[in-house]
Amino acid sequence: MLAVPTPPPAASAPPRETFVLRVVRRRDVARLRRSGPPAGVPLPPTHASGRDPRYPSPHASRELLGALLEFAAHVVVAVIAAVVVQRTPAANPTTVTLTLIGVFLAASFVDRVIVQRLFAASLGKALLGLRVIRYDTGGRPTLWPLVKQWLFGFVVVFSLFG
């Protein structure tokens, strides 16, 4: 009887996720680059999921504080712009309100998408020693996931206050 060889098992692909970004401590990423992953420890197929030994430092409270700092910074920039517009002779309440909302959204987009794309961390994350990585490769974030994450945050925040 002729034996038919069985193909080797296919490597399991990481699960597909809607948001492919994770927040980790910057020092864990630096240690991983310098020393590599821990030897002899089974690694999960995705980065920073669950108890990933590559990123052991706790970061949940830093992530929350960073988000609050970012939100406060965006509000401060928007309020300053609204005050400047309010002091013009042609200012009316609608113009001030639209300025407040528009500048808040612009500051948020610049910080959470453009700055994060360039530096792998937004203002609040950078101040607290955090950075954003891709869950599948552990590399720098790309533009489209950052935009999706910002839009999701936009919908959530305005549904809470709207």
ChimeraX commands (.cxc) that place a marker at each C-alpha (Angstrom):
marker #1 position 0.00,0.00,0.00 radius 0.5
marker #1 position 1.32,3.39,-0.95 radius 0.5
marker #1 position 1.46,5.97,1.85 radius 0.5
marker #1 position 0.28,9.43,0.95 radius 0.5
marker #1 position 2.34,12.10,2.71 radius 0.5
marker #1 position 0.31,14.48,4.80 radius 0.5
marker #1 position 1.11,18.15,4.46 radius 0.5
marker #1 position 2.69,19.85,7.47 radius 0.5
marker #1 position 0.25,21.72,9.70 radius 0.5
marker #1 position -0.21,25.31,8.62 radius 0.5
marker #1 position 1.03,27.99,10.95 radius 0.5
marker #1 position -1.83,29.48,12.85 radius 0.5
marker #1 position -2.54,33.00,11.77 radius 0.5
marker #1 position -3.26,35.62,14.39 radius 0.5
marker #1 position -6.97,36.18,14.91 radius 0.5
marker #1 position -8.48,39.01,12.89 radius 0.5
marker #1 position -9.36,42.01,15.04 radius 0.5
marker #1 position -11.07,45.29,14.37 radius 0.5
marker #1 position -8.47,47.37,16.19 radius 0.5
marker #1 position -4.96,46.11,15.64 radius 0.5
marker #1 position -3.19,48.41,18.10 radius 0.5
marker #1 position -2.07,47.78,21.67 radius 0.5
marker #1 position -0.61,50.11,24.29 radius 0.5
marker #1 position 2.55,48.88,26.05 radius 0.5
marker #1 position 5.31,50.38,28.18 radius 0.5
marker #1 position 8.10,51.93,26.15 radius 0.5
marker #1 position 10.72,50.23,28.33 radius 0.5
marker #1 position 9.33,46.79,27.45 radius 0.5
marker #1 position 9.71,47.55,23.74 radius 0.5
marker #1 position 13.28,48.80,24.30 radius 0.5
marker #1 position 14.16,45.68,26.34 radius 0.5
marker #1 position 12.64,43.45,23.66 radius 0.5
marker #1 position 14.73,45.13,20.96 radius 0.5
marker #1 position 17.88,44.90,23.06 radius 0.5
marker #1 position 17.55,41.37,24.46 radius 0.5
marker #1 position 14.96,39.62,22.33 radius 0.5
marker #1 position 12.00,37.62,23.64 radius 0.5
marker #1 position 12.38,35.59,26.84 radius 0.5
marker #1 position 14.08,32.27,26.13 radius 0.5
marker #1 position 12.20,29.05,26.71 radius 0.5
marker #1 position 8.84,30.70,27.27 radius 0.5
marker #1 position 5.96,29.98,24.86 radius 0.5
marker #1 position 4.92,33.20,23.15 radius 0.5
marker #1 position 1.35,33.99,22.09 radius 0.5
marker #1 position 0.78,34.51,18.34 radius 0.5
marker #1 position -0.09,38.17,18.88 radius 0.5
marker #1 position 1.76,40.90,20.73 radius 0.5
marker #1 position 0.57,42.29,24.09 radius 0.5
marker #1 position -2.46,40.04,24.29 radius 0.5
marker #1 position -3.27,38.67,27.71 radius 0.5
marker #1 position -0.18,37.90,29.78 radius 0.5
marker #1 position 2.40,38.25,27.02 radius 0.5
marker #1 position 5.86,37.69,28.59 radius 0.5
marker #1 position 7.38,40.13,26.09 radius 0.5
marker #1 position 5.51,43.02,27.74 radius 0.5
marker #1 position 5.43,42.27,31.49 radius 0.5
marker #1 position 5.13,45.81,32.87 radius 0.5
marker #1 position 1.69,46.90,34.09 radius 0.5
marker #1 position 0.28,49.79,32.10 radius 0.5
marker #1 position -3.51,49.96,32.56 radius 0.5
marker #1 position -3.50,52.86,35.03 radius 0.5
marker #1 position -0.93,54.73,32.92 radius 0.5
marker #1 position -3.09,54.22,29.85 radius 0.5
marker #1 position -6.13,55.71,31.60 radius 0.5
marker #1 position -4.15,58.65,32.98 radius 0.5
marker #1 position -2.63,59.24,29.54 radius 0.5
marker #1 position -6.08,59.34,27.95 radius 0.5
marker #1 position -7.26,61.85,30.56 radius 0.5
marker #1 position -4.17,64.02,29.96 radius 0.5
marker #1 position -4.75,63.94,26.21 radius 0.5
marker #1 position -8.42,64.85,26.60 radius 0.5
marker #1 position -7.52,67.73,28.92 radius 0.5
marker #1 position -4.90,69.01,26.47 radius 0.5
marker #1 position -7.39,68.92,23.59 radius 0.5
marker #1 position -9.98,70.78,25.68 radius 0.5
marker #1 position -7.43,73.44,26.72 radius 0.5
marker #1 position -6.41,74.08,23.11 radius 0.5
marker #1 position -10.08,74.33,22.07 radius 0.5
marker #1 position -10.96,76.71,24.93 radius 0.5
marker #1 position -8.01,78.97,24.10 radius 0.5
marker #1 position -9.12,79.12,20.47 radius 0.5
marker #1 position -12.73,79.85,21.50 radius 0.5
marker #1 position -11.60,82.67,23.81 radius 0.5
marker #1 position -9.54,84.19,21.00 radius 0.5
marker #1 position -12.53,84.01,18.63 radius 0.5
marker #1 position -14.86,85.40,21.31 radius 0.5
marker #1 position -12.72,88.52,21.64 radius 0.5
marker #1 position -13.16,89.43,17.97 radius 0.5
marker #1 position -15.81,92.08,17.22 radius 0.5
marker #1 position -17.84,89.80,14.92 radius 0.5
marker #1 position -18.08,86.91,17.41 radius 0.5
marker #1 position -21.43,85.33,18.16 radius 0.5
marker #1 position -22.30,82.25,20.25 radius 0.5
marker #1 position -22.58,79.99,17.19 radius 0.5
marker #1 position -19.12,80.95,15.95 radius 0.5
marker #1 position -17.59,80.39,19.38 radius 0.5
marker #1 position -19.30,77.00,19.75 radius 0.5
marker #1 position -18.26,75.85,16.28 radius 0.5
marker #1 position -14.70,77.00,16.97 radius 0.5
marker #1 position -14.65,75.12,20.25 radius 0.5
marker #1 position -15.86,71.87,18.65 radius 0.5
marker #1 position -13.77,72.21,15.49 radius 0.5
marker #1 position -10.51,72.98,17.27 radius 0.5
marker #1 position -11.12,70.17,19.77 radius 0.5
marker #1 position -11.61,67.69,16.92 radius 0.5
marker #1 position -8.58,69.02,15.03 radius 0.5
marker #1 position -6.34,68.86,18.12 radius 0.5
marker #1 position -7.58,65.37,18.89 radius 0.5
marker #1 position -6.97,64.16,15.33 radius 0.5
marker #1 position -3.48,65.67,15.15 radius 0.5
marker #1 position -2.47,64.19,18.51 radius 0.5
marker #1 position -4.12,60.76,18.24 radius 0.5
marker #1 position -3.44,60.09,14.55 radius 0.5
marker #1 position -0.60,62.19,13.14 radius 0.5
marker #1 position 1.61,62.45,16.23 radius 0.5
marker #1 position 1.00,58.79,17.09 radius 0.5
marker #1 position 1.90,57.76,13.54 radius 0.5
marker #1 position 5.16,59.72,13.66 radius 0.5
marker #1 position 6.29,58.91,17.21 radius 0.5
marker #1 position 4.29,55.73,18.09 radius 0.5
marker #1 position 2.84,57.65,21.04 radius 0.5
marker #1 position 0.43,60.53,21.51 radius 0.5
marker #1 position 1.16,63.33,23.97 radius 0.5
marker #1 position -0.32,61.61,27.04 radius 0.5
marker #1 position 1.24,58.25,26.23 radius 0.5
marker #1 position 4.67,59.76,25.66 radius 0.5
marker #1 position 4.55,61.66,28.97 radius 0.5
marker #1 position 3.80,58.42,30.82 radius 0.5
marker #1 position 6.31,56.17,29.03 radius 0.5
marker #1 position 3.83,54.29,26.86 radius 0.5
marker #1 position 3.71,53.61,23.14 radius 0.5
marker #1 position 1.40,51.98,20.62 radius 0.5
marker #1 position 2.30,48.77,18.78 radius 0.5
marker #1 position 0.59,46.60,16.21 radius 0.5
marker #1 position -0.84,43.44,17.75 radius 0.5
marker #1 position 0.24,41.22,14.86 radius 0.5
marker #1 position 3.87,42.30,14.39 radius 0.5
marker #1 position 4.77,44.36,17.46 radius 0.5
marker #1 position 5.88,47.13,15.09 radius 0.5
marker #1 position 4.92,50.78,14.68 radius 0.5
marker #1 position 1.27,51.67,14.09 radius 0.5
marker #1 position 0.06,52.37,10.57 radius 0.5
marker #1 position -2.23,55.19,9.52 radius 0.5
marker #1 position -5.51,53.38,8.86 radius 0.5
marker #1 position -5.79,51.63,12.26 radius 0.5
marker #1 position -5.01,54.96,13.98 radius 0.5
marker #1 position -7.77,56.68,11.98 radius 0.5
marker #1 position -10.23,53.86,12.78 radius 0.5
marker #1 position -9.38,54.06,16.47 radius 0.5
marker #1 position -9.80,57.86,16.47 radius 0.5
marker #1 position -13.16,57.63,14.70 radius 0.5
marker #1 position -14.35,54.98,17.16 radius 0.5
marker #1 position -13.32,57.24,20.07 radius 0.5
marker #1 position -15.08,60.18,18.41 radius 0.5
marker #1 position -18.33,58.21,18.12 radius 0.5
marker #1 position -18.10,56.95,21.71 radius 0.5
marker #1 position -17.35,60.38,23.25 radius 0.5
marker #1 position -20.04,62.21,21.30 radius 0.5
marker #1 position -22.61,59.49,21.98 radius 0.5
marker #1 position -21.95,59.94,25.71 radius 0.5
marker #1 position -22.25,63.73,25.59 radius 0.5
marker #1 position -24.74,64.01,22.72 radius 0.5
marker link #1:1,2 radius 0.2
marker link #1:2,3 radius 0.2
marker link #1:3,4 radius 0.2
marker link #1:4,5 radius 0.2
marker link #1:5,6 radius 0.2
marker link #1:6,7 radius 0.2
marker link #1:7,8 radius 0.2
marker link #1:8,9 radius 0.2
marker link #1:9,10 radius 0.2
marker link #1:10,11 radius 0.2
marker link #1:11,12 radius 0.2
marker link #1:12,13 radius 0.2
marker link #1:13,14 radius 0.2
marker link #1:14,15 radius 0.2
marker link #1:15,16 radius 0.2
marker link #1:16,17 radius 0.2
marker link #1:17,18 radius 0.2
marker link #1:18,19 radius 0.2
marker link #1:19,20 radius 0.2
marker link #1:20,21 radius 0.2
marker link #1:21,22 radius 0.2
marker link #1:22,23 radius 0.2
marker link #1:23,24 radius 0.2
marker link #1:24,25 radius 0.2
marker link #1:25,26 radius 0.2
marker link #1:26,27 radius 0.2
marker link #1:27,28 radius 0.2
marker link #1:28,29 radius 0.2
marker link #1:29,30 radius 0.2
marker link #1:30,31 radius 0.2
marker link #1:31,32 radius 0.2
marker link #1:32,33 radius 0.2
marker link #1:33,34 radius 0.2
marker link #1:34,35 radius 0.2
marker link #1:35,36 radius 0.2
marker link #1:36,37 radius 0.2
marker link #1:37,38 radius 0.2
marker link #1:38,39 radius 0.2
marker link #1:39,40 radius 0.2
marker link #1:40,41 radius 0.2
marker link #1:41,42 radius 0.2
marker link #1:42,43 radius 0.2
marker link #1:43,44 radius 0.2
marker link #1:44,45 radius 0.2
marker link #1:45,46 radius 0.2
marker link #1:46,47 radius 0.2
marker link #1:47,48 radius 0.2
marker link #1:48,49 radius 0.2
marker link #1:49,50 radius 0.2
marker link #1:50,51 radius 0.2
marker link #1:51,52 radius 0.2
marker link #1:52,53 radius 0.2
marker link #1:53,54 radius 0.2
marker link #1:54,55 radius 0.2
marker link #1:55,56 radius 0.2
marker link #1:56,57 radius 0.2
marker link #1:57,58 radius 0.2
marker link #1:58,59 radius 0.2
marker link #1:59,60 radius 0.2
marker link #1:60,61 radius 0.2
marker link #1:61,62 radius 0.2
marker link #1:62,63 radius 0.2
marker link #1:63,64 radius 0.2
marker link #1:64,65 radius 0.2
marker link #1:65,66 radius 0.2
marker link #1:66,67 radius 0.2
marker link #1:67,68 radius 0.2
marker link #1:68,69 radius 0.2
marker link #1:69,70 radius 0.2
marker link #1:70,71 radius 0.2
marker link #1:71,72 radius 0.2
marker link #1:72,73 radius 0.2
marker link #1:73,74 radius 0.2
marker link #1:74,75 radius 0.2
marker link #1:75,76 radius 0.2
marker link #1:76,77 radius 0.2
marker link #1:77,78 radius 0.2
marker link #1:78,79 radius 0.2
marker link #1:79,80 radius 0.2
marker link #1:80,81 radius 0.2
marker link #1:81,82 radius 0.2
marker link #1:82,83 radius 0.2
marker link #1:83,84 radius 0.2
marker link #1:84,85 radius 0.2
marker link #1:85,86 radius 0.2
marker link #1:86,87 radius 0.2
marker link #1:87,88 radius 0.2
marker link #1:88,89 radius 0.2
marker link #1:89,90 radius 0.2
marker link #1:90,91 radius 0.2
marker link #1:91,92 radius 0.2
marker link #1:92,93 radius 0.2
marker link #1:93,94 radius 0.2
marker link #1:94,95 radius 0.2
marker link #1:95,96 radius 0.2
marker link #1:96,97 radius 0.2
marker link #1:97,98 radius 0.2
marker link #1:98,99 radius 0.2
marker link #1:99,100 radius 0.2
marker link #1:100,101 radius 0.2
marker link #1:101,102 radius 0.2
marker link #1:102,103 radius 0.2
marker link #1:103,104 radius 0.2
marker link #1:104,105 radius 0.2
marker link #1:105,106 radius 0.2
marker link #1:106,107 radius 0.2
marker link #1:107,108 radius 0.2
marker link #1:108,109 radius 0.2
marker link #1:109,110 radius 0.2
marker link #1:110,111 radius 0.2
marker link #1:111,112 radius 0.2
marker link #1:112,113 radius 0.2
marker link #1:113,114 radius 0.2
marker link #1:114,115 radius 0.2
marker link #1:115,116 radius 0.2
marker link #1:116,117 radius 0.2
marker link #1:117,118 radius 0.2
marker link #1:118,119 radius 0.2
marker link #1:119,120 radius 0.2
marker link #1:120,121 radius 0.2
marker link #1:121,122 radius 0.2
marker link #1:122,123 radius 0.2
marker link #1:123,124 radius 0.2
marker link #1:124,125 radius 0.2
marker link #1:125,126 radius 0.2
marker link #1:126,127 radius 0.2
marker link #1:127,128 radius 0.2
marker link #1:128,129 radius 0.2
marker link #1:129,130 radius 0.2
marker link #1:130,131 radius 0.2
marker link #1:131,132 radius 0.2
marker link #1:132,133 radius 0.2
marker link #1:133,134 radius 0.2
marker link #1:134,135 radius 0.2
marker link #1:135,136 radius 0.2
marker link #1:136,137 radius 0.2
marker link #1:137,138 radius 0.2
marker link #1:138,139 radius 0.2
marker link #1:139,140 radius 0.2
marker link #1:140,141 radius 0.2
marker link #1:141,142 radius 0.2
marker link #1:142,143 radius 0.2
marker link #1:143,144 radius 0.2
marker link #1:144,145 radius 0.2
marker link #1:145,146 radius 0.2
marker link #1:146,147 radius 0.2
marker link #1:147,148 radius 0.2
marker link #1:148,149 radius 0.2
marker link #1:149,150 radius 0.2
marker link #1:150,151 radius 0.2
marker link #1:151,152 radius 0.2
marker link #1:152,153 radius 0.2
marker link #1:153,154 radius 0.2
marker link #1:154,155 radius 0.2
marker link #1:155,156 radius 0.2
marker link #1:156,157 radius 0.2
marker link #1:157,158 radius 0.2
marker link #1:158,159 radius 0.2
marker link #1:159,160 radius 0.2
marker link #1:160,161 radius 0.2
marker link #1:161,162 radius 0.2
view
